[in-house]
């Protein structure tokens, strides 16, 4: 079992920045594909960004050039740097750890990001 703890959410003005962090328990973090997902009120949860164990990254089109996902395996932590934030980025952001080869799929509790003036 892996526990994921997110932090870094909050209220920010349009054009501002936030950095989300997600720290995982256990000793196998480096083997997991990590991702950030978000869910806005009344909408389905969507993938925002993912980073593989080999540090290959993918982003949804709406955040390309604004968000950066990274990982620090020594700290068991994945980050999401969010710049040039827009009101439409407002959502609960969830951290995910996935290792399909062993059927592992874990979620954090979520952190609220609100972009508003």
Order of alpha helices (4+ residues) and beta strands (2+ residues): beta-beta-beta-beta-beta-beta-beta-beta-beta-beta-beta
